[in-house]
Amino acid sequence: MKVLKIGALWCSGCLVMVPRWKEIEKENPWLETTYYDYDSSPQVVSEYGLEEGLLPTFIFLDKDGVEVHRLSGEVDKNTLLELVNKYRES
């Protein structure tokens, strides 16, 4: 499982999520995440059909790179952990 994190420097919700994800990543060293900046990664924005108003966006991918879940906005740590654990083996 992998999580794509898409955000922007000008996005206040994105800035709120950075420390939450850092905690989760520290607690779950097996978890693979990749961050993409909305403004400097137009290919990712286009590929996943992202809109500026839906930042931050978190896309959960299975081991084959297929999207299994998507979240947008500020999300509490417990919800993120539930999803990480739910999709861990996918």
PDB file of N, CA, C and O in Angstrom:
ATOM      1  N   MET A   1       0.831  -1.171   0.000  1.00  0.00           N
ATOM      2  CA  MET A   1       0.000   0.000   0.000  1.00  0.00           C
ATOM      3  C   MET A   1       0.877   1.235   0.000  1.00  0.00           C
ATOM      4  O   MET A   1       1.959   1.261   0.586  1.00  0.00           O
ATOM      5  N   LYS A   2       0.382   2.246  -0.668  1.00  0.00           N
ATOM      6  CA  LYS A   2       1.093   3.518  -0.757  1.00  0.00           C
ATOM      7  C   LYS A   2       0.067   4.635  -0.666  1.00  0.00           C
ATOM      8  O   LYS A   2      -1.073   4.475  -1.102  1.00  0.00           O
ATOM      9  N   VAL A   3       0.474   5.775  -0.098  1.00  0.00           N
ATOM     10  CA  VAL A   3      -0.406   6.928  -0.025  1.00  0.00           C
ATOM     11  C   VAL A   3       0.262   8.082  -0.759  1.00  0.00           C
ATOM     12  O   VAL A   3       1.407   8.439  -0.479  1.00  0.00           O
ATOM     13  N   LEU A   4      -0.474   8.656  -1.702  1.00  0.00           N
ATOM     14  CA  LEU A   4      -0.032   9.873  -2.368  1.00  0.00           C
ATOM     15  C   LEU A   4      -0.639  11.044  -1.623  1.00  0.00           C
ATOM     16  O   LEU A   4      -1.847  11.084  -1.392  1.00  0.00           O
ATOM     17  N   LYS A   5       0.193  11.988  -1.250  1.00  0.00           N
ATOM     18  CA  LYS A   5      -0.267  13.184  -0.538  1.00  0.00           C
ATOM     19  C   LYS A   5      -0.061  14.356  -1.482  1.00  0.00           C
ATOM     20  O   LYS A   5       1.063  14.627  -1.904  1.00  0.00           O
ATOM     21  N   ILE A   6      -1.146  15.053  -1.817  1.00  0.00           N
ATOM     22  CA  ILE A   6      -1.061  16.179  -2.730  1.00  0.00           C
ATOM     23  C   ILE A   6      -1.494  17.431  -1.985  1.00  0.00           C
ATOM     24  O   ILE A   6      -2.581  17.479  -1.410  1.00  0.00           O
ATOM     25  N   GLY A   7      -0.643  18.434  -2.001  1.00  0.00           N
ATOM     26  CA  GLY A   7      -0.924  19.672  -1.290  1.00  0.00           C
ATOM     27  C   GLY A   7      -0.242  20.851  -1.959  1.00  0.00           C
ATOM     28  O   GLY A   7       0.290  20.735  -3.063  1.00  0.00           O
ATOM     29  N   ALA A   8      -0.265  21.977  -1.283  1.00  0.00           N
ATOM     30  CA  ALA A   8       0.358  23.193  -1.805  1.00  0.00           C
ATOM     31  C   ALA A   8       0.804  24.067  -0.636  1.00  0.00           C
ATOM     32  O   ALA A   8       0.226  24.017   0.450  1.00  0.00           O
ATOM     33  N   LEU A   9       1.830  24.859  -0.875  1.00  0.00           N
ATOM     34  CA  LEU A   9       2.353  25.743   0.168  1.00  0.00           C
ATOM     35  C   LEU A   9       1.333  26.783   0.608  1.00  0.00           C
ATOM     36  O   LEU A   9       1.350  27.215   1.761  1.00  0.00           O
ATOM     37  N   TRP A  10       0.458  27.186  -0.282  1.00  0.00           N
ATOM     38  CA  TRP A  10      -0.531  28.222   0.019  1.00  0.00           C
ATOM     39  C   TRP A  10      -1.810  27.655   0.644  1.00  0.00           C
ATOM     40  O   TRP A  10      -2.736  28.405   0.955  1.00  0.00           O
ATOM     41  N   CYS A  11      -1.858  26.353   0.825  1.00  0.00           N
ATOM     42  CA  CYS A  11      -3.055  25.660   1.346  1.00  0.00           C
ATOM     43  C   CYS A  11      -2.929  25.490   2.856  1.00  0.00           C
ATOM     44  O   CYS A  11      -2.080  24.731   3.325  1.00  0.00           O
ATOM     45  N   SER A  12      -3.762  26.187   3.619  1.00  0.00           N
ATOM     46  CA  SER A  12      -3.670  26.110   5.081  1.00  0.00           C
ATOM     47  C   SER A  12      -3.985  24.707   5.598  1.00  0.00           C
ATOM     48  O   SER A  12      -3.341  24.245   6.540  1.00  0.00           O
ATOM     49  N   GLY A  13      -4.951  24.028   5.010  1.00  0.00           N
ATOM     50  CA  GLY A  13      -5.279  22.669   5.417  1.00  0.00           C
ATOM     51  C   GLY A  13      -4.117  21.706   5.172  1.00  0.00           C
ATOM     52  O   GLY A  13      -3.904  20.762   5.931  1.00  0.00           O
ATOM     53  N   CYS A  14      -3.376  21.964   4.103  1.00  0.00           N
ATOM     54  CA  CYS A  14      -2.210  21.135   3.789  1.00  0.00           C
ATOM     55  C   CYS A  14      -1.158  21.276   4.878  1.00  0.00           C
ATOM     56  O   CYS A  14      -0.541  20.293   5.289  1.00  0.00           O
ATOM     57  N   LEU A  15      -0.961  22.499   5.340  1.00  0.00           N
ATOM     58  CA  LEU A  15       0.026  22.748   6.384  1.00  0.00           C
ATOM     59  C   LEU A  15      -0.380  22.090   7.702  1.00  0.00           C
ATOM     60  O   LEU A  15       0.478  21.627   8.454  1.00  0.00           O
ATOM     61  N   VAL A  16      -1.669  22.046   7.981  1.00  0.00           N
ATOM     62  CA  VAL A  16      -2.174  21.381   9.184  1.00  0.00           C
ATOM     63  C   VAL A  16      -1.886  19.881   9.127  1.00  0.00           C
ATOM     64  O   VAL A  16      -1.590  19.263  10.150  1.00  0.00           O
ATOM     65  N   MET A  17      -1.971  19.301   7.937  1.00  0.00           N
ATOM     66  CA  MET A  17      -1.835  17.858   7.787  1.00  0.00           C
ATOM     67  C   MET A  17      -0.391  17.367   7.849  1.00  0.00           C
ATOM     68  O   MET A  17      -0.158  16.194   8.141  1.00  0.00           O
ATOM     69  N   VAL A  18       0.568  18.223   7.585  1.00  0.00           N
ATOM     70  CA  VAL A  18       1.975  17.797   7.564  1.00  0.00           C
ATOM     71  C   VAL A  18       2.395  17.126   8.874  1.00  0.00           C
ATOM     72  O   VAL A  18       2.929  16.018   8.824  1.00  0.00           O
ATOM     73  N   PRO A  19       2.182  17.736  10.040  1.00  0.00           N
ATOM     74  CA  PRO A  19       2.612  17.059  11.271  1.00  0.00           C
ATOM     75  C   PRO A  19       1.812  15.788  11.578  1.00  0.00           C
ATOM     76  O   PRO A  19       2.344  14.866  12.197  1.00  0.00           O
ATOM     77  N   ARG A  20       0.556  15.724  11.161  1.00  0.00           N
ATOM     78  CA  ARG A  20      -0.242  14.508  11.379  1.00  0.00           C
ATOM     79  C   ARG A  20       0.358  13.341  10.607  1.00  0.00           C
ATOM     80  O   ARG A  20       0.519  12.243  11.139  1.00  0.00           O
ATOM     81  N   TRP A  21       0.683  13.597   9.348  1.00  0.00           N
ATOM     82  CA  TRP A  21       1.275  12.541   8.531  1.00  0.00           C
ATOM     83  C   TRP A  21       2.655  12.161   9.046  1.00  0.00           C
ATOM     84  O   TRP A  21       3.019  10.985   9.012  1.00  0.00           O
ATOM     85  N   LYS A  22       3.428  13.131   9.521  1.00  0.00           N
ATOM     86  CA  LYS A  22       4.761  12.815  10.058  1.00  0.00           C
ATOM     87  C   LYS A  22       4.644  11.857  11.232  1.00  0.00           C
ATOM     88  O   LYS A  22       5.430  10.916  11.344  1.00  0.00           O
ATOM     89  N   GLU A  23       3.672  12.085  12.108  1.00  0.00           N
ATOM     90  CA  GLU A  23       3.440  11.181  13.241  1.00  0.00           C
ATOM     91  C   GLU A  23       3.079   9.781  12.758  1.00  0.00           C
ATOM     92  O   GLU A  23       3.631   8.788  13.233  1.00  0.00           O
ATOM     93  N   ILE A  24       2.161   9.712  11.822  1.00  0.00           N
ATOM     94  CA  ILE A  24       1.711   8.420  11.295  1.00  0.00           C
ATOM     95  C   ILE A  24       2.864   7.682  10.632  1.00  0.00           C
ATOM     96  O   ILE A  24       3.034   6.480  10.832  1.00  0.00           O
ATOM     97  N   GLU A  25       3.657   8.402   9.843  1.00  0.00           N
ATOM     98  CA  GLU A  25       4.786   7.775   9.158  1.00  0.00           C
ATOM     99  C   GLU A  25       5.836   7.284  10.157  1.00  0.00           C
ATOM    100  O   GLU A  25       6.443   6.233   9.952  1.00  0.00           O
ATOM    101  N   LYS A  26       6.049   8.036  11.228  1.00  0.00           N
ATOM    102  CA  LYS A  26       7.010   7.629  12.251  1.00  0.00           C
ATOM    103  C   LYS A  26       6.526   6.384  12.986  1.00  0.00           C
ATOM    104  O   LYS A  26       7.315   5.491  13.292  1.00  0.00           O
ATOM    105  N   GLU A  27       5.223   6.328  13.269  1.00  0.00           N
ATOM    106  CA  GLU A  27       4.634   5.192  13.978  1.00  0.00           C
ATOM    107  C   GLU A  27       4.486   3.951  13.095  1.00  0.00           C
ATOM    108  O   GLU A  27       4.359   2.836  13.601  1.00  0.00           O
ATOM    109  N   ASN A  28       4.502   4.148  11.787  1.00  0.00           N
ATOM    110  CA  ASN A  28       4.304   3.054  10.826  1.00  0.00           C
ATOM    111  C   ASN A  28       5.407   3.109   9.771  1.00  0.00           C
ATOM    112  O   ASN A  28       5.148   3.503   8.634  1.00  0.00           O
ATOM    113  N   PRO A  29       6.625   2.723  10.126  1.00  0.00           N
ATOM    114  CA  PRO A  29       7.750   2.863   9.196  1.00  0.00           C
ATOM    115  C   PRO A  29       7.608   2.055   7.905  1.00  0.00           C
ATOM    116  O   PRO A  29       8.301   2.335   6.927  1.00  0.00           O
ATOM    117  N   TRP A  30       6.736   1.077   7.888  1.00  0.00           N
ATOM    118  CA  TRP A  30       6.490   0.283   6.684  1.00  0.00           C
ATOM    119  C   TRP A  30       5.680   1.056   5.640  1.00  0.00           C
ATOM    120  O   TRP A  30       5.691   0.710   4.458  1.00  0.00           O
ATOM    121  N   LEU A  31       4.985   2.096   6.078  1.00  0.00           N
ATOM    122  CA  LEU A  31       4.078   2.843   5.205  1.00  0.00           C
ATOM    123  C   LEU A  31       4.858   3.673   4.189  1.00  0.00           C
ATOM    124  O   LEU A  31       5.751   4.441   4.547  1.00  0.00           O
ATOM    125  N   GLU A  32       4.509   3.508   2.931  1.00  0.00           N
ATOM    126  CA  GLU A  32       5.147   4.268   1.855  1.00  0.00           C
ATOM    127  C   GLU A  32       4.244   5.440   1.477  1.00  0.00           C
ATOM    128  O   GLU A  32       3.084   5.249   1.110  1.00  0.00           O
ATOM    129  N   THR A  33       4.784   6.644   1.569  1.00  0.00           N
ATOM    130  CA  THR A  33       4.034   7.829   1.169  1.00  0.00           C
ATOM    131  C   THR A  33       4.900   8.665   0.231  1.00  0.00           C
ATOM    132  O   THR A  33       6.129   8.640   0.298  1.00  0.00           O
ATOM    133  N   THR A  34       4.229   9.399  -0.636  1.00  0.00           N
ATOM    134  CA  THR A  34       4.913  10.325  -1.534  1.00  0.00           C
ATOM    135  C   THR A  34       4.117  11.612  -1.558  1.00  0.00           C
ATOM    136  O   THR A  34       2.895  11.597  -1.703  1.00  0.00           O
ATOM    137  N   TYR A  35       4.820  12.729  -1.414  1.00  0.00           N
ATOM    138  CA  TYR A  35       4.176  14.046  -1.445  1.00  0.00           C
ATOM    139  C   TYR A  35       4.379  14.681  -2.812  1.00  0.00           C
ATOM    140  O   TYR A  35       5.472  14.633  -3.377  1.00  0.00           O
ATOM    141  N   TYR A  36       3.309  15.278  -3.339  1.00  0.00           N
ATOM    142  CA  TYR A  36       3.371  16.035  -4.587  1.00  0.00           C
ATOM    143  C   TYR A  36       2.808  17.418  -4.336  1.00  0.00           C
ATOM    144  O   TYR A  36       1.751  17.566  -3.722  1.00  0.00           O
ATOM    145  N   ASP A  37       3.512  18.427  -4.812  1.00  0.00           N
ATOM    146  CA  ASP A  37       3.023  19.795  -4.730  1.00  0.00           C
ATOM    147  C   ASP A  37       2.079  20.041  -5.898  1.00  0.00           C
ATOM    148  O   ASP A  37       2.409  19.761  -7.050  1.00  0.00           O
ATOM    149  N   TYR A  38       0.911  20.565  -5.587  1.00  0.00           N
ATOM    150  CA  TYR A  38      -0.126  20.810  -6.593  1.00  0.00           C
ATOM    151  C   TYR A  38       0.391  21.681  -7.745  1.00  0.00           C
ATOM    152  O   TYR A  38       0.092  21.419  -8.910  1.00  0.00           O
ATOM    153  N   ASP A  39       1.159  22.705  -7.416  1.00  0.00           N
ATOM    154  CA  ASP A  39       1.617  23.653  -8.435  1.00  0.00           C
ATOM    155  C   ASP A  39       2.785  23.142  -9.271  1.00  0.00           C
ATOM    156  O   ASP A  39       2.934  23.538 -10.427  1.00  0.00           O
ATOM    157  N   SER A  40       3.607  22.277  -8.708  1.00  0.00           N
ATOM    158  CA  SER A  40       4.795  21.837  -9.449  1.00  0.00           C
ATOM    159  C   SER A  40       4.690  20.395  -9.961  1.00  0.00           C
ATOM    160  O   SER A  40       5.667  19.852 -10.476  1.00  0.00           O
ATOM    161  N   SER A  41       3.529  19.780  -9.823  1.00  0.00           N
ATOM    162  CA  SER A  41       3.335  18.407 -10.306  1.00  0.00           C
ATOM    163  C   SER A  41       2.075  18.304 -11.164  1.00  0.00           C
ATOM    164  O   SER A  41       1.156  17.556 -10.833  1.00  0.00           O
ATOM    165  N   PRO A  42       2.034  19.058 -12.274  1.00  0.00           N
ATOM    166  CA  PRO A  42       0.818  19.056 -13.102  1.00  0.00           C
ATOM    167  C   PRO A  42       0.461  17.684 -13.665  1.00  0.00           C
ATOM    168  O   PRO A  42      -0.714  17.403 -13.900  1.00  0.00           O
ATOM    169  N   GLN A  43       1.459  16.823 -13.885  1.00  0.00           N
ATOM    170  CA  GLN A  43       1.166  15.492 -14.421  1.00  0.00           C
ATOM    171  C   GLN A  43       0.376  14.654 -13.419  1.00  0.00           C
ATOM    172  O   GLN A  43      -0.525  13.910 -13.807  1.00  0.00           O
ATOM    173  N   VAL A  44       0.709  14.771 -12.129  1.00  0.00           N
ATOM    174  CA  VAL A  44      -0.012  14.030 -11.085  1.00  0.00           C
ATOM    175  C   VAL A  44      -1.419  14.612 -10.916  1.00  0.00           C
ATOM    176  O   VAL A  44      -2.394  13.872 -10.788  1.00  0.00           O
ATOM    177  N   VAL A  45      -1.509  15.934 -10.918  1.00  0.00           N
ATOM    178  CA  VAL A  45      -2.803  16.617 -10.798  1.00  0.00           C
ATOM    179  C   VAL A  45      -3.741  16.163 -11.916  1.00  0.00           C
ATOM    180  O   VAL A  45      -4.914  15.872 -11.680  1.00  0.00           O
ATOM    181  N   SER A  46      -3.210  16.108 -13.126  1.00  0.00           N
ATOM    182  CA  SER A  46      -4.009  15.690 -14.275  1.00  0.00           C
ATOM    183  C   SER A  46      -4.365  14.204 -14.204  1.00  0.00           C
ATOM    184  O   SER A  46      -5.514  13.824 -14.429  1.00  0.00           O
ATOM    185  N   GLU A  47      -3.381  13.376 -13.893  1.00  0.00           N
ATOM    186  CA  GLU A  47      -3.597  11.924 -13.851  1.00  0.00           C
ATOM    187  C   GLU A  47      -4.683  11.529 -12.861  1.00  0.00           C
ATOM    188  O   GLU A  47      -5.464  10.614 -13.122  1.00  0.00           O
ATOM    189  N   TYR A  48      -4.735  12.223 -11.716  1.00  0.00           N
ATOM    190  CA  TYR A  48      -5.708  11.871 -10.684  1.00  0.00           C
ATOM    191  C   TYR A  48      -6.916  12.798 -10.655  1.00  0.00           C
ATOM    192  O   TYR A  48      -7.755  12.687  -9.761  1.00  0.00           O
ATOM    193  N   GLY A  49      -7.017  13.716 -11.624  1.00  0.00           N
ATOM    194  CA  GLY A  49      -8.192  14.572 -11.741  1.00  0.00           C
ATOM    195  C   GLY A  49      -8.426  15.450 -10.531  1.00  0.00           C
ATOM    196  O   GLY A  49      -9.558  15.594 -10.069  1.00  0.00           O
ATOM    197  N   LEU A  50      -7.355  16.038 -10.015  1.00  0.00           N
ATOM    198  CA  LEU A  50      -7.469  16.870  -8.813  1.00  0.00           C
ATOM    199  C   LEU A  50      -7.930  18.282  -9.140  1.00  0.00           C
ATOM    200  O   LEU A  50      -7.649  18.820 -10.212  1.00  0.00           O
ATOM    201  N   GLU A  51      -8.639  18.859  -8.194  1.00  0.00           N
ATOM    202  CA  GLU A  51      -9.076  20.242  -8.312  1.00  0.00           C
ATOM    203  C   GLU A  51      -8.502  21.028  -7.153  1.00  0.00           C
ATOM    204  O   GLU A  51      -8.362  20.508  -6.046  1.00  0.00           O
ATOM    205  N   GLU A  52      -8.169  22.287  -7.409  1.00  0.00           N
ATOM    206  CA  GLU A  52      -7.552  23.148  -6.408  1.00  0.00           C
ATOM    207  C   GLU A  52      -8.368  23.211  -5.124  1.00  0.00           C
ATOM    208  O   GLU A  52      -7.798  23.245  -4.033  1.00  0.00           O
ATOM    209  N   GLY A  53      -9.671  23.227  -5.233  1.00  0.00           N
ATOM    210  CA  GLY A  53     -10.537  23.340  -4.068  1.00  0.00           C
ATOM    211  C   GLY A  53     -10.589  22.088  -3.199  1.00  0.00           C
ATOM    212  O   GLY A  53     -11.194  22.102  -2.128  1.00  0.00           O
ATOM    213  N   LEU A  54      -9.960  21.010  -3.651  1.00  0.00           N
ATOM    214  CA  LEU A  54     -10.005  19.749  -2.914  1.00  0.00           C
ATOM    215  C   LEU A  54      -8.669  19.410  -2.257  1.00  0.00           C
ATOM    216  O   LEU A  54      -8.332  18.237  -2.093  1.00  0.00           O
ATOM    217  N   LEU A  55      -7.933  20.411  -1.895  1.00  0.00           N
ATOM    218  CA  LEU A  55      -6.637  20.186  -1.247  1.00  0.00           C
ATOM    219  C   LEU A  55      -6.771  20.286   0.256  1.00  0.00           C
ATOM    220  O   LEU A  55      -7.610  21.037   0.754  1.00  0.00           O
ATOM    221  N   PRO A  56      -5.974  19.555   0.972  1.00  0.00           N
ATOM    222  CA  PRO A  56      -5.100  18.487   0.517  1.00  0.00           C
ATOM    223  C   PRO A  56      -5.900  17.251   0.112  1.00  0.00           C
ATOM    224  O   PRO A  56      -7.035  17.052   0.546  1.00  0.00           O
ATOM    225  N   THR A  57      -5.280  16.431  -0.728  1.00  0.00           N
ATOM    226  CA  THR A  57      -5.902  15.174  -1.146  1.00  0.00           C
ATOM    227  C   THR A  57      -4.942  14.037  -0.819  1.00  0.00           C
ATOM    228  O   THR A  57      -3.730  14.157  -0.995  1.00  0.00           O
ATOM    229  N   PHE A  58      -5.505  12.935  -0.340  1.00  0.00           N
ATOM    230  CA  PHE A  58      -4.725  11.756   0.010  1.00  0.00           C
ATOM    231  C   PHE A  58      -5.301  10.575  -0.754  1.00  0.00           C
ATOM    232  O   PHE A  58      -6.470  10.226  -0.592  1.00  0.00           O
ATOM    233  N   ILE A  59      -4.470   9.964  -1.588  1.00  0.00           N
ATOM    234  CA  ILE A  59      -4.917   8.867  -2.436  1.00  0.00           C
ATOM    235  C   ILE A  59      -4.225   7.583  -1.977  1.00  0.00           C
ATOM    236  O   ILE A  59      -2.998   7.484  -1.999  1.00  0.00           O
ATOM    237  N   PHE A  60      -5.019   6.615  -1.567  1.00  0.00           N
ATOM    238  CA  PHE A  60      -4.514   5.331  -1.106  1.00  0.00           C
ATOM    239  C   PHE A  60      -4.478   4.383  -2.305  1.00  0.00           C
ATOM    240  O   PHE A  60      -5.483   4.181  -2.987  1.00  0.00           O
ATOM    241  N   LEU A  61      -3.303   3.809  -2.545  1.00  0.00           N
ATOM    242  CA  LEU A  61      -3.115   2.890  -3.665  1.00  0.00           C
ATOM    243  C   LEU A  61      -2.788   1.498  -3.141  1.00  0.00           C
ATOM    244  O   LEU A  61      -2.099   1.352  -2.132  1.00  0.00           O
ATOM    245  N   ASP A  62      -3.286   0.480  -3.830  1.00  0.00           N
ATOM    246  CA  ASP A  62      -2.933  -0.884  -3.438  1.00  0.00           C
ATOM    247  C   ASP A  62      -1.557  -1.228  -4.000  1.00  0.00           C
ATOM    248  O   ASP A  62      -0.909  -0.387  -4.623  1.00  0.00           O
ATOM    249  N   LYS A  63      -1.114  -2.463  -3.781  1.00  0.00           N
ATOM    250  CA  LYS A  63       0.229  -2.865  -4.203  1.00  0.00           C
ATOM    251  C   LYS A  63       0.420  -2.826  -5.715  1.00  0.00           C
ATOM    252  O   LYS A  63       1.554  -2.808  -6.193  1.00  0.00           O
ATOM    253  N   ASP A  64      -0.681  -2.811  -6.478  1.00  0.00           N
ATOM    254  CA  ASP A  64      -0.609  -2.727  -7.933  1.00  0.00           C
ATOM    255  C   ASP A  64      -0.753  -1.295  -8.438  1.00  0.00           C
ATOM    256  O   ASP A  64      -0.778  -1.061  -9.647  1.00  0.00           O
ATOM    257  N   GLY A  65      -0.847  -0.340  -7.518  1.00  0.00           N
ATOM    258  CA  GLY A  65      -0.969   1.063  -7.907  1.00  0.00           C
ATOM    259  C   GLY A  65      -2.379   1.496  -8.263  1.00  0.00           C
ATOM    260  O   GLY A  65      -2.579   2.551  -8.864  1.00  0.00           O
ATOM    261  N   VAL A  66      -3.349   0.684  -7.891  1.00  0.00           N
ATOM    262  CA  VAL A  66      -4.757   0.990  -8.166  1.00  0.00           C
ATOM    263  C   VAL A  66      -5.331   1.751  -6.968  1.00  0.00           C
ATOM    264  O   VAL A  66      -5.133   1.363  -5.817  1.00  0.00           O
ATOM    265  N   GLU A  67      -6.038   2.829  -7.258  1.00  0.00           N
ATOM    266  CA  GLU A  67      -6.642   3.631  -6.192  1.00  0.00           C
ATOM    267  C   GLU A  67      -7.730   2.838  -5.480  1.00  0.00           C
ATOM    268  O   GLU A  67      -8.633   2.284  -6.107  1.00  0.00           O
ATOM    269  N   VAL A  68      -7.620   2.798  -4.135  1.00  0.00           N
ATOM    270  CA  VAL A  68      -8.622   2.093  -3.339  1.00  0.00           C
ATOM    271  C   VAL A  68      -9.419   3.035  -2.438  1.00  0.00           C
ATOM    272  O   VAL A  68     -10.497   2.680  -1.961  1.00  0.00           O
ATOM    273  N   HIS A  69      -8.884   4.242  -2.206  1.00  0.00           N
ATOM    274  CA  HIS A  69      -9.591   5.207  -1.370  1.00  0.00           C
ATOM    275  C   HIS A  69      -9.002   6.597  -1.606  1.00  0.00           C
ATOM    276  O   HIS A  69      -7.825   6.743  -1.938  1.00  0.00           O
ATOM    277  N   ARG A  70      -9.854   7.621  -1.426  1.00  0.00           N
ATOM    278  CA  ARG A  70      -9.408   9.004  -1.591  1.00  0.00           C
ATOM    279  C   ARG A  70     -10.077   9.869  -0.536  1.00  0.00           C
ATOM    280  O   ARG A  70     -11.272   9.746  -0.269  1.00  0.00           O
ATOM    281  N   LEU A  71      -9.275  10.745   0.057  1.00  0.00           N
ATOM    282  CA  LEU A  71      -9.769  11.714   1.039  1.00  0.00           C
ATOM    283  C   LEU A  71      -9.301  13.105   0.648  1.00  0.00           C
ATOM    284  O   LEU A  71      -8.233  13.270   0.059  1.00  0.00           O
ATOM    285  N   SER A  72     -10.103  14.095   0.976  1.00  0.00           N
ATOM    286  CA  SER A  72      -9.706  15.485   0.752  1.00  0.00           C
ATOM    287  C   SER A  72      -9.993  16.290   2.002  1.00  0.00           C
ATOM    288  O   SER A  72     -10.923  15.993   2.753  1.00  0.00           O
ATOM    289  N   GLY A  73      -9.177  17.316   2.216  1.00  0.00           N
ATOM    290  CA  GLY A  73      -9.374  18.206   3.350  1.00  0.00           C
ATOM    291  C   GLY A  73      -8.609  17.755   4.576  1.00  0.00           C
ATOM    292  O   GLY A  73      -7.820  16.812   4.528  1.00  0.00           O
ATOM    293  N   GLU A  74      -8.856  18.450   5.679  1.00  0.00           N
ATOM    294  CA  GLU A  74      -8.223  18.106   6.942  1.00  0.00           C
ATOM    295  C   GLU A  74      -8.904  16.855   7.510  1.00  0.00           C
ATOM    296  O   GLU A  74     -10.127  16.795   7.635  1.00  0.00           O
ATOM    297  N   VAL A  75      -8.093  15.877   7.844  1.00  0.00           N
ATOM    298  CA  VAL A  75      -8.600  14.605   8.346  1.00  0.00           C
ATOM    299  C   VAL A  75      -7.912  14.316   9.676  1.00  0.00           C
ATOM    300  O   VAL A  75      -6.701  14.499   9.800  1.00  0.00           O
ATOM    301  N   ASP A  76      -8.678  13.865  10.672  1.00  0.00           N
ATOM    302  CA  ASP A  76      -8.066  13.599  11.972  1.00  0.00           C
ATOM    303  C   ASP A  76      -7.176  12.364  11.891  1.00  0.00           C
ATOM    304  O   ASP A  76      -7.348  11.505  11.026  1.00  0.00           O
ATOM    305  N   LYS A  77      -6.232  12.301  12.806  1.00  0.00           N
ATOM    306  CA  LYS A  77      -5.230  11.239  12.815  1.00  0.00           C
ATOM    307  C   LYS A  77      -5.863   9.854  12.942  1.00  0.00           C
ATOM    308  O   LYS A  77      -5.436   8.921  12.262  1.00  0.00           O
ATOM    309  N   ASN A  78      -6.866   9.705  13.794  1.00  0.00           N
ATOM    310  CA  ASN A  78      -7.494   8.393  13.984  1.00  0.00           C
ATOM    311  C   ASN A  78      -8.126   7.861  12.711  1.00  0.00           C
ATOM    312  O   ASN A  78      -8.033   6.669  12.420  1.00  0.00           O
ATOM    313  N   THR A  79      -8.769   8.742  11.949  1.00  0.00           N
ATOM    314  CA  THR A  79      -9.367   8.324  10.674  1.00  0.00           C
ATOM    315  C   THR A  79      -8.288   7.858   9.714  1.00  0.00           C
ATOM    316  O   THR A  79      -8.445   6.836   9.045  1.00  0.00           O
ATOM    317  N   LEU A  80      -7.195   8.604   9.643  1.00  0.00           N
ATOM    318  CA  LEU A  80      -6.090   8.211   8.766  1.00  0.00           C
ATOM    319  C   LEU A  80      -5.517   6.863   9.175  1.00  0.00           C
ATOM    320  O   LEU A  80      -5.255   6.009   8.329  1.00  0.00           O
ATOM    321  N   LEU A  81      -5.323   6.676  10.477  1.00  0.00           N
ATOM    322  CA  LEU A  81      -4.784   5.405  10.962  1.00  0.00           C
ATOM    323  C   LEU A  81      -5.717   4.239  10.655  1.00  0.00           C
ATOM    324  O   LEU A  81      -5.254   3.156  10.295  1.00  0.00           O
ATOM    325  N   GLU A  82      -7.010   4.446  10.793  1.00  0.00           N
ATOM    326  CA  GLU A  82      -7.974   3.393  10.461  1.00  0.00           C
ATOM    327  C   GLU A  82      -7.843   2.982   8.999  1.00  0.00           C
ATOM    328  O   GLU A  82      -7.861   1.795   8.673  1.00  0.00           O
ATOM    329  N   LEU A  83      -7.709   3.985   8.114  1.00  0.00           N
ATOM    330  CA  LEU A  83      -7.580   3.692   6.684  1.00  0.00           C
ATOM    331  C   LEU A  83      -6.244   3.024   6.368  1.00  0.00           C
ATOM    332  O   LEU A  83      -6.187   2.087   5.571  1.00  0.00           O
ATOM    333  N   VAL A  84      -5.191   3.498   6.980  1.00  0.00           N
ATOM    334  CA  VAL A  84      -3.869   2.890   6.776  1.00  0.00           C
ATOM    335  C   VAL A  84      -3.917   1.410   7.164  1.00  0.00           C
ATOM    336  O   VAL A  84      -3.419   0.551   6.436  1.00  0.00           O
ATOM    337  N   ASN A  85      -4.514   1.128   8.307  1.00  0.00           N
ATOM    338  CA  ASN A  85      -4.601  -0.258   8.749  1.00  0.00           C
ATOM    339  C   ASN A  85      -5.563  -1.077   7.889  1.00  0.00           C
ATOM    340  O   ASN A  85      -5.317  -2.255   7.629  1.00  0.00           O
ATOM    341  N   LYS A  86      -6.637  -0.466   7.455  1.00  0.00           N
ATOM    342  CA  LYS A  86      -7.609  -1.168   6.620  1.00  0.00           C
ATOM    343  C   LYS A  86      -6.980  -1.615   5.297  1.00  0.00           C
ATOM    344  O   LYS A  86      -7.215  -2.732   4.835  1.00  0.00           O
ATOM    345  N   TYR A  87      -6.181  -0.736   4.697  1.00  0.00           N
ATOM    346  CA  TYR A  87      -5.626  -1.020   3.378  1.00  0.00           C
ATOM    347  C   TYR A  87      -4.186  -1.529   3.421  1.00  0.00           C
ATOM    348  O   TYR A  87      -3.554  -1.689   2.377  1.00  0.00           O
ATOM    349  N   ARG A  88      -3.668  -1.784   4.617  1.00  0.00           N
ATOM    350  CA  ARG A  88      -2.267  -2.202   4.774  1.00  0.00           C
ATOM    351  C   ARG A  88      -1.901  -3.407   3.904  1.00  0.00           C
ATOM    352  O   ARG A  88      -0.838  -3.428   3.283  1.00  0.00           O
ATOM    353  N   GLU A  89      -2.762  -4.385   3.860  1.00  0.00           N
ATOM    354  CA  GLU A  89      -2.463  -5.614   3.114  1.00  0.00           C
ATOM    355  C   GLU A  89      -2.897  -5.560   1.654  1.00  0.00           C
ATOM    356  O   GLU A  89      -2.702  -6.527   0.918  1.00  0.00           O
ATOM    357  N   SER A  90      -3.474  -4.459   1.232  1.00  0.00           N
ATOM    358  CA  SER A  90      -3.959  -4.395  -0.158  1.00  0.00           C
ATOM    359  C   SER A  90      -2.890  -3.935  -1.114  1.00  0.00           C
ATOM    360  O   SER A  90      -3.139  -3.830  -2.315  1.00  0.00           O
TER     361      SER A  90
END
